[in-house]
């Protein structure tokens, strides 16, 4: 009997079932977390330029690619605990500064999104791509899965009297085309803040390691990047990549290192290594950060603190 002799119902039963691939499953489970959907949720409640509001900044969370690093330097469950705590902070949104997964594979991303759903994430959740979120953590490798899950790796949005910019530094560089785009989006009467994953190498207080200059930061485009932010009078730059905490004022711009989202606290050139996230209050007068430590302590960043990078 061929298919032409089958009744419609029998024909449907004879057709092969649609096989759901891991990538199609990832597209389905990640769809609610796409950047444009999260921004639409954020925009459903407006803020005026005179409003004061809060947002959270959460750093690197990937658990470590190798078991020995997880055993020696990590504390399981920190990322989950901090994500759950953020939901009770009455923040308008959360920005995660990259390295959501240890490597950009379908399986790792599936686990990440399944966890966000299981942990009851309701606050709009935005992301900045990290080097681990690419196909391979090191070198210039593709970001196809990140883009399919979230969308563009460079984007901006306005909230109240502020413009927030997410810039892709995950390939250890900022390109001339990115700098031209960044210059355009920073050309605004709004106050501005930038989120990016990797610090520029010129912030040597964080990026020098055992005498090697700038190895912890991106070098290509670093000087142009910091000069541009100074010229545009950016109020704040939030970065991860280095699993630690720190503050530097460089050429009139405040840079905040906040890489304590739950990744291993590897030995590095930065002494303040602890798991934490930030709660930032934004308003007409500027930004004020409170550091929520995983051990329950709260720290306030002094507004007058100045740490000058070495020349």
ChimeraX attribute file (.defattr): number of C-alpha atoms within 10 A of each C-alpha:
attribute: neighborCount
match mode: 1-to-1
recipient: residues
	/A:1	5
	/A:2	6
	/A:3	11
	/A:4	8
	/A:5	9
	/A:6	13
	/A:7	10
	/A:8	11
	/A:9	8
	/A:10	11
	/A:11	13
	/A:12	11
	/A:13	11
	/A:14	11
	/A:15	9
	/A:16	7
	/A:17	8
	/A:18	6
	/A:19	7
	/A:20	8
	/A:21	9
	/A:22	12
	/A:23	16
	/A:24	12
	/A:25	13
	/A:26	21
	/A:27	18
	/A:28	12
	/A:29	16
	/A:30	20
	/A:31	16
	/A:32	15
	/A:33	20
	/A:34	20
	/A:35	21
	/A:36	16
	/A:37	16
	/A:38	17
	/A:39	18
	/A:40	11
	/A:41	15
	/A:42	18
	/A:43	15
	/A:44	8
	/A:45	9
	/A:46	9
	/A:47	17
	/A:48	12
	/A:49	13
	/A:50	11
	/A:51	13
	/A:52	16
	/A:53	17
	/A:54	18
	/A:55	20
	/A:56	26
	/A:57	26
	/A:58	28
	/A:59	34
	/A:60	31
	/A:61	27
	/A:62	21
	/A:63	24
	/A:64	21
	/A:65	14
	/A:66	9
	/A:67	10
	/A:68	10
	/A:69	15
	/A:70	17
	/A:71	12
	/A:72	11
	/A:73	15
	/A:74	19
	/A:75	15
	/A:76	14
	/A:77	10
	/A:78	20
	/A:79	25
	/A:80	16
	/A:81	14
	/A:82	20
	/A:83	21
	/A:84	16
	/A:85	13
	/A:86	23
	/A:87	18
	/A:88	10
	/A:89	14
	/A:90	13
	/A:91	17
	/A:92	18
	/A:93	23
	/A:94	22
	/A:95	19
	/A:96	27
	/A:97	28
	/A:98	30
	/A:99	30
	/A:100	28
	/A:101	26
	/A:102	24
	/A:103	22
	/A:104	23
	/A:105	17
	/A:106	18
	/A:107	13
	/A:108	17
	/A:109	23
	/A:110	19
	/A:111	13
	/A:112	17
	/A:113	19
	/A:114	14
	/A:115	13
	/A:116	17
	/A:117	15
	/A:118	10
	/A:119	14
	/A:120	11
	/A:121	15
	/A:122	13
	/A:123	21
	/A:124	21
	/A:125	21
	/A:126	21
	/A:127	25
	/A:128	29
	/A:129	29
	/A:130	31
	/A:131	28
	/A:132	25
	/A:133	27
	/A:134	26
	/A:135	20
	/A:136	16
	/A:137	20
	/A:138	13
	/A:139	13
	/A:140	14
	/A:141	14
	/A:142	15
	/A:143	21
	/A:144	13
	/A:145	19
	/A:146	23
	/A:147	15
	/A:148	15
	/A:149	20
	/A:150	22
	/A:151	15
	/A:152	18
	/A:153	18
	/A:154	16
	/A:155	17
	/A:156	16
	/A:157	13
	/A:158	15
	/A:159	19
	/A:160	18
	/A:161	19
	/A:162	22
	/A:163	19
	/A:164	20
	/A:165	21
	/A:166	25
	/A:167	23
	/A:168	24
	/A:169	28
	/A:170	29
	/A:171	23
	/A:172	25
	/A:173	22
	/A:174	21
	/A:175	17
	/A:176	13
	/A:177	9
	/A:178	17
	/A:179	16
	/A:180	11
	/A:181	14
	/A:182	21
	/A:183	16
	/A:184	10
	/A:185	16
	/A:186	23
	/A:187	10
	/A:188	12
	/A:189	9
	/A:190	15
	/A:191	24
	/A:192	23
	/A:193	21
	/A:194	20
	/A:195	27
	/A:196	25
	/A:197	33
	/A:198	30
	/A:199	29
	/A:200	28
	/A:201	23
	/A:202	21
	/A:203	23
	/A:204	21
	/A:205	19
	/A:206	27
	/A:207	22
	/A:208	19
	/A:209	16
	/A:210	8
	/A:211	8
	/A:212	10
	/A:213	15
	/A:214	19
	/A:215	17
	/A:216	22
	/A:217	24
	/A:218	23
	/A:219	16
	/A:220	17
	/A:221	19
	/A:222	21
	/A:223	13
	/A:224	15
	/A:225	20
	/A:226	19
	/A:227	16
	/A:228	17
	/A:229	24
	/A:230	16
	/A:231	14
	/A:232	16
	/A:233	17
	/A:234	20
	/A:235	18
	/A:236	21
	/A:237	22
	/A:238	25
	/A:239	29
	/A:240	29
	/A:241	26
	/A:242	28
	/A:243	26
	/A:244	28
	/A:245	23
	/A:246	19
	/A:247	20
	/A:248	20
	/A:249	17
	/A:250	19
	/A:251	14
	/A:252	17
	/A:253	19
	/A:254	23
	/A:255	22
	/A:256	21
	/A:257	23
	/A:258	29
	/A:259	34
	/A:260	30
	/A:261	35
	/A:262	30
	/A:263	30
	/A:264	27
	/A:265	23
	/A:266	16
	/A:267	13
	/A:268	17
	/A:269	18
	/A:270	17
	/A:271	11
	/A:272	13
	/A:273	20
	/A:274	19
	/A:275	30
	/A:276	27
	/A:277	29
	/A:278	27
	/A:279	21
	/A:280	17
	/A:281	17
	/A:282	20
	/A:283	19
	/A:284	14
	/A:285	10
	/A:286	14
	/A:287	17
	/A:288	16
	/A:289	21
	/A:290	16
	/A:291	20
	/A:292	20
	/A:293	17
	/A:294	19
	/A:295	10
	/A:296	8
	/A:297	9
	/A:298	12
	/A:299	12
	/A:300	12
	/A:301	13
	/A:302	11
	/A:303	10
	/A:304	7
	/A:305	11
	/A:306	13
	/A:307	14
	/A:308	14
	/A:309	14
	/A:310	9
	/A:311	6
